Amino acid sequence: MYVTHFYENKTSVLSQLLVSLPIVEENIKIKGRKAKIVQITQMDDHNYHVSIIFEKVPKKQPLKEIGKKKR
């Protein structure tokens, strides 16, 4: 069992107790957001720090309604 700490830009996102370690370049989902593993650092026998990058989600533009007046 490994204690795995997930970090994004030095910010702790999640800490988990895992049976197997994730692999570099693996796509994972954390808190409903897609992420990619960049680096895995071993701190001691059972502690690992995993650096991740979240996928950027573009903001949706509101639809402009043609022909309606503002009241």
Phi and psi in degrees as GROMACS dihedral restraints (atoms count N, CA, C in turn):
[ dihedral_restraints ]
;  ai    aj    ak    al  type     phi  dphi    fc
    3     4     5     6     1  -122.4    20    10
    4     5     6     7     1   137.3    20    10
    6     7     8     9     1   -87.8    20    10
    7     8     9    10     1   117.8    20    10
    9    10    11    12     1  -116.7    20    10
   10    11    12    13     1   123.8    20    10
   12    13    14    15     1  -109.4    20    10
   13    14    15    16     1   123.2    20    10
   15    16    17    18     1   -97.5    20    10
   16    17    18    19     1   129.7    20    10
   18    19    20    21     1  -126.8    20    10
   19    20    21    22     1   141.9    20    10
   21    22    23    24     1  -126.6    20    10
   22    23    24    25     1   113.6    20    10
   24    25    26    27     1    52.7    20    10
   25    26    27    28     1    52.0    20    10
   27    28    29    30     1    64.3    20    10
   28    29    30    31     1    14.7    20    10
   30    31    32    33     1  -108.9    20    10
   31    32    33    34     1   124.5    20    10
   33    34    35    36     1   -71.1    20    10
   34    35    36    37     1   126.3    20    10
   36    37    38    39     1  -103.4    20    10
   37    38    39    40     1   -41.8    20    10
   39    40    41    42     1  -159.8    20    10
   40    41    42    43     1   144.4    20    10
   42    43    44    45     1  -125.0    20    10
   43    44    45    46     1   130.2    20    10
   45    46    47    48     1  -137.4    20    10
   46    47    48    49     1   153.4    20    10
   48    49    50    51     1  -101.6    20    10
   49    50    51    52     1   109.9    20    10
   51    52    53    54     1  -114.8    20    10
   52    53    54    55     1   150.8    20    10
   54    55    56    57     1   -80.9    20    10
   55    56    57    58     1   -41.0    20    10
   57    58    59    60     1  -124.4    20    10
   58    59    60    61     1   148.0    20    10
   60    61    62    63     1   -81.9    20    10
   61    62    63    64     1   148.6    20    10
   63    64    65    66     1   -73.0    20    10
   64    65    66    67     1   167.7    20    10
   66    67    68    69     1  -109.6    20    10
   67    68    69    70     1   148.1    20    10
   69    70    71    72     1   -62.5    20    10
   70    71    72    73     1   143.7    20    10
   72    73    74    75     1    71.4    20    10
   73    74    75    76     1    11.8    20    10
   75    76    77    78     1   -83.7    20    10
   76    77    78    79     1   141.0    20    10
   78    79    80    81     1   -91.3    20    10
   79    80    81    82     1   128.9    20    10
   81    82    83    84     1  -132.8    20    10
   82    83    84    85     1   169.7    20    10
   84    85    86    87     1  -121.0    20    10
   85    86    87    88     1   123.4    20    10
   87    88    89    90     1  -124.5    20    10
   88    89    90    91     1   122.5    20    10
   90    91    92    93     1    53.6    20    10
   91    92    93    94     1    37.9    20    10
   93    94    95    96     1    79.9    20    10
   94    95    96    97     1     6.4    20    10
   96    97    98    99     1  -116.2    20    10
   97    98    99   100     1   140.1    20    10
   99   100   101   102     1   -76.6    20    10
  100   101   102   103     1   136.7    20    10
  102   103   104   105     1  -140.6    20    10
  103   104   105   106     1   159.0    20    10
  105   106   107   108     1  -124.5    20    10
  106   107   108   109     1   135.1    20    10
  108   109   110   111     1   -80.8    20    10
  109   110   111   112     1   128.5    20    10
  111   112   113   114     1  -102.2    20    10
  112   113   114   115     1   -43.6    20    10
  114   115   116   117     1  -151.4    20    10
  115   116   117   118     1   146.2    20    10
  117   118   119   120     1  -125.1    20    10
  118   119   120   121     1   126.1    20    10
  120   121   122   123     1  -119.3    20    10
  121   122   123   124     1   129.5    20    10
  123   124   125   126     1   -90.9    20    10
  124   125   126   127     1   121.5    20    10
  126   127   128   129     1   -88.3    20    10
  127   128   129   130     1   -46.8    20    10
  129   130   131   132     1  -151.6    20    10
  130   131   132   133     1  -159.3    20    10
  132   133   134   135     1   -59.2    20    10
  133   134   135   136     1   -36.8    20    10
  135   136   137   138     1  -121.6    20    10
  136   137   138   139     1    -1.7    20    10
  138   139   140   141     1  -109.8    20    10
  139   140   141   142     1   131.0    20    10
  141   142   143   144     1  -133.3    20    10
  142   143   144   145     1   141.9    20    10
  144   145   146   147     1  -109.0    20    10
  145   146   147   148     1   127.7    20    10
  147   148   149   150     1  -116.4    20    10
  148   149   150   151     1   121.5    20    10
  150   151   152   153     1   -91.0    20    10
  151   152   153   154     1   132.9    20    10
  153   154   155   156     1  -130.1    20    10
  154   155   156   157     1   162.8    20    10
  156   157   158   159     1  -129.6    20    10
  157   158   159   160     1   124.2    20    10
  159   160   161   162     1   -78.4    20    10
  160   161   162   163     1   147.3    20    10
  162   163   164   165     1   -73.5    20    10
  163   164   165   166     1   135.5    20    10
  165   166   167   168     1   -75.4    20    10
  166   167   168   169     1   131.3    20    10
  168   169   170   171     1  -106.6    20    10
  169   170   171   172     1   117.3    20    10
  171   172   173   174     1   -70.1    20    10
  172   173   174   175     1   142.3    20    10
  174   175   176   177     1   -76.3    20    10
  175   176   177   178     1   141.2    20    10
  177   178   179   180     1   -83.0    20    10
  178   179   180   181     1   137.0    20    10
  180   181   182   183     1   -83.0    20    10
  181   182   183   184     1   136.8    20    10
  183   184   185   186     1   -68.5    20    10
  184   185   186   187     1   146.5    20    10
  186   187   188   189     1   -77.1    20    10
  187   188   189   190     1   136.1    20    10
  189   190   191   192     1   -90.8    20    10
  190   191   192   193     1   125.4    20    10
  192   193   194   195     1   -89.1    20    10
  193   194   195   196     1   121.8    20    10
  195   196   197   198     1   -86.9    20    10
  196   197   198   199     1   133.8    20    10
  198   199   200   201     1    94.0    20    10
  199   200   201   202     1    -1.9    20    10
  201   202   203   204     1  -104.1    20    10
  202   203   204   205     1   138.3    20    10
  204   205   206   207     1   -95.5    20    10
  205   206   207   208     1   149.4    20    10
  207   208   209   210     1   -79.1    20    10
  208   209   210   211     1   135.1    20    10
